Amino acid sequence: MELLSIIKIFFLTSLSFLTAFLWTPALTHVLYKYRLGKQIRDGGAAPIFYKLHKGKAGTPTMGGILVWLTVLLLALFFYYGEMLGGGGFFSVFNFLSRQQTLLPLGALVASALVGLLDDYYNVKRIGPNGGGLKMRHRLIVYTLIAAVGALWFYYKLDWDLLRVPFVGNFNIGWWYIPAFILVIVATAFSVNETDGLDGLAGGVLLSCFASYGAIAFLQGRVDLAAFCGVIVGALLAFLWFNINPARFFMGDTGAMSLGVTLGVVAMLTNMALLLPIIGFVLVLESLSVIIQVSSKKLRGKKVFRSAPIHHHLEAIGWPEPKIVMRFWIITAVTAVVGLIAALIDIGFFS
């Protein structure tokens, strides 16, 4: 049975990569045909950023559609294949279940649609300074989506358990709701900030979802592990076209949805407190923004030449591919460290 579960996860991961890869030309055609290119912030508001990225103006955004739509299509394909009497093949590879994957899939699609609207506003120069939704508006959206997930956990699943690795489980009652919201909002914000260089967010997320997929599998949550695998496969196809120089950008439809979903998966596995380790680069990126904003408000001075920190490294002369690959390496290492911590906590080595 375990071997069949492993085959299921790797088959779906491979199928996701192949599916996403094959329909990318159609997506690229639409993005270029309708000129859905990203607008770069003007030089007056962000002179360093503008100088570094003005050459990318007009590159299509909304590339994150490739990831979440592939995941949605495969989930529906196998679910309805089984429902309509497909049996055998469809039953084995169906990974959409109420208990494990309905919530993360719903969060993925809901936040993706909001992000898609934000990307459209950016392309059409709608909103403040023609840049789409302001960060505070995005945070409100993250909070609303997270609140729905928190209420689902607390009332529908009757779940208020928070695990502290190496210590134990704690029933925290209604405090689970704000804790859930905090994890989702913080993760979504961090992924949004990380999505600033070709391939950066995609590579970081790939390692994070792979690590949580392994944790889910070890917990016996095969459908959730398969769900993470499908995301990993789609991200691999996305990265094929997103590495420098990017054919298209992820956009908020990808960053927002995948950030929210990563947080939901962390809560579903009850290993959210390992997320700062597994997604260390995400923490580093968001922390650099918080430090920069706080310093400008309190001291009237900047700590970094540009924030998040990947733009600071660009500003001091690091080539973009070097930054991206080194952040990929860091995330690969921290994701393995987080996975080892989870294995010890689960008692895998005992």
Residue, then its C-alpha position, 0 to 999 in steps of 0.5 A: m500500500e505504501l509503495l502504491s502511495i509513493i507511485k501515486i505521488f511521483f506519478l502525479t508530480s510528473l504528470s503535473f510537470l508534463t501537463a503544465f509544460l505542454w500548455t505553456p505555449a498557449l498561455t504565453h500566446v495569450l499573455y503576449k497577444y493581449r499585452l498583459g505586461k507588468q508595469i514597473r514602478d516609476g523612477g521617482a517613487a523607487p529610483i534604484f528599483y527602476k534602474l535595476h528593472k526598467g528593462k523588464a517592463g512589458t514582460p507578461t505577468m500572470g504566469g502563476i496561472l500555469v501553476w494553480l490552473t494545472v493543479l485545479l484541472l488535475a484535481l477535477f480530472f481525477y475526482y470527476g473521473e472517479m465520480l463518473g465511474g472511472g474506477g481503477f485508474f481514477s480512484v488510485f490517483n484521485f487526490l481531492s478529499r474533503q479532509q485533506t485537500l479541499l481546503p488548500l485547493g479552495a484557498l489556492v483558487a480563491s486567492a489566485l483569482v484575487g491575485l489575478l484581479d490585482d495583476y490585471y489592475n497593474v497591467k491596466r494601470i488601475g489603482p494607486n499610482g497605477g500599480g494595482l492593489k496597495m499592500r494594505h489592501r492585499l493584507i486585508v484580502y489575505t486576512l479574509i481568506a485566512a479567516v475562512g480557513a481558520l473558522w473551517f478548522y475550528y468549527k468544521l473540523d473541531w481543531d484547536l491543536l497546535r504542535v510545538p516541535f520536540v515539546g508536544n501538542f497544545n489545545i489552545g482553544w479559540w486562540y487557534i483562529p488568530a494563530f491560523i490567520l497570522v501564519i497564513v498572512a505572514t506566509a502570503f506576505s513573505v512570498n509576495e515580497t520574495d517574488g521579485l527576481d526571475g525564478l526566485a519565488g518559484g525555486v524557493l516555493l518548490s523546496c518548501f512544498a517538497s518538504y511539506g509534501a514529505i512531512a504529509f506523507l510521513q504523517g499518512r496524509v497521502d492526498l495532501a502529499a500528492f497535492c504538494g507534489v502536483i504543485v511541485g510539478a507545476l512549479l518545475a514547468f513554470l521555472w523552465f520558462n521563468i528562469n532568467p531571462a523570464r518568459f513571463f512573471m509569476g504575478d500576484t495570481g501565483a505569489m498570493s495563491l501559493g503563499v496562502t496555500l503554503g501556510v494552509v498546508a503548514m497548518l494542516t500538517n500541524m508543523a507550522l512552527l517549522l515553517p520559519i526554518i523550511g522557508f528561511v529565505l521567506v522570513l529573511e525577505s519579509l524581515s528586510v522589508i519590515i526593518q527598512v520600513s521601520s527604519k525610514k519611519l523611526r529614523g528617517k534613514k534606510v538600512f538597505r539600498s533597496a528592499p527586499i534584500h534581494h534588491h539590495l544585493e542587486a544594488i551592490g552589484w550581485p548579478e541576478p542569477k547569482i542571487v537567485m541560485r544562492f537563495w535556492i541553495i539556502t532554501a534547499v538546505t533549510a528545507v532539508v533541515g526542517l524535514i529532519a526536525a520533523l522526522i525527529d519530532i515524529g519519532f521516525f528515527s526511534 
